[in-house]
Amino acid sequence: MIEAVGLTKRYGERVAVDNLSFTVRPGQVTGFLGPNGAGKSTTMRMILSLDAPTSGRVTVNGKAFTALDNPMREVGALLDAKAIHGGRSAYHHLLCLAQSNNLPPRRVDEVLDMVGLSGVARKRSKGFSLGMGQRLGIATALLGDPRILMFDEPVNGLDPEGILWIRNLMKSLAAEGRTVLVSSHLMSEMEHTADHLLVIGRGRMIADCTVREFIDRNSALAVRVRTPDSAFLAEAVTRSGGKVAAQPDGALLVTELPLQRVGDLAFEHGVRLHELSPLQASLEQAFMELTRDSVEYHAAVPSTSQEVR
Ligand SMILES: Nc1ncnc2c1ncn2[C@@H]1O[C@H](COP(=O)(O)OP(=O)(O)OP(=O)(O)O)[C@@H](O)[C@H]1O
């Protein structure tokens, strides 16, 4: 379990983490989400006592990280996969860590096997691809067989196979009853991996809830309608308080009216329907909606649908 209370970090005038209080529980994957610069890495560094909070505190299993007797057995973390001595082989990198942390050397082969690096274990890690480097970083985190695991943007730059592997690994670690905290700015990724979400923007907590609750609370349900009488139905919907956007495939996307009401309107106006379906916004859409005001840098986004009226 990881617990933060009023956790705050300032760098001069800049407040990187602003009064965060949260609990990361065992047995589930907790997604730590936020746009670039939201304060995710700073929070993770404070959990590991690599940065000192300006105020507030964070504990791991009830203790400050520095007070843990054998940190590698309690917490494993992947913060920066590149922070590895390139001249060493994966095997020797892990063996050094095992020896200096009083861990059994057989654990090195076990974790190399778990991350699929056994075949290249004796090669210098300097020649490793991004994906191999990530796997080695994950092997390092798993070395002490810790009950708490933290991964900072673990899928960054990975190919689809690597992403799927990491996703399944996170889930299986949580299914074993471990505490798994994984940061990402990729909402679509968290949608498939996380059970619980901590969403931050500009250092502040925006949401602390399950993935389902997050989508339900933050995304309006839209209704997709296809009809040969689009213009007529669009007018009727708009008059009844709905909003209509034309989709590139000719369908209409209706918001602010429930599906039943759209169906009834079509019936009342004698409009033939070829499709009437609910469209739940994805986590990506819900997240962008929620953090719109807390993104550090905005760029113009080309619109994908056209307002009808
Ligand atoms: N050592 C530092 N000195 C000054 N400012 C810092 C330092 N570290 C982080 N910051 C600032 O604190 C804020 C939070 O940064 P942080 O790296 O924690 O965000 P993040 O959510 O991990 O972002 P990203 O997804 O881009 O990695 C940013 O505005 C960043 O510029």
The ligand as an ORCA input file, in Angstrom:
! r2SCAN-3c Opt
* xyz 0 1
  N      14.132     19.205    -11.122
  C      13.196     20.067    -11.524
  N      13.391     21.394    -11.485
  C      12.441     22.271    -11.879
  N      11.214     21.919    -12.334
  C      10.960     20.607    -12.399
  C      11.910     19.602    -12.010
  N      11.347     18.396    -12.174
  C      10.099     18.604    -12.663
  N       9.871     19.924    -12.803
  C       8.617     20.551    -13.276
  O       7.568     20.004    -12.504
  C       6.422     19.746    -13.319
  C       6.043     18.291    -13.194
  O       7.004     17.489    -13.858
  P       6.941     15.902    -13.924
  O       8.138     15.434    -14.688
  O       6.740     15.355    -12.569
  O       5.617     15.673    -14.773
  P       5.094     14.367    -15.507
  O       3.648     14.297    -15.225
  O       5.926     13.201    -15.110
  O       5.315     14.732    -17.022
  P       5.739     13.861    -18.302
  O       4.547     13.044    -18.681
  O       6.036     14.923    -19.317
  O       6.926     13.048    -17.898
  C       6.786     20.163    -14.729
  O       6.289     21.459    -14.955
  C       8.296     20.161    -14.730
  O       8.789     21.128    -15.629
*
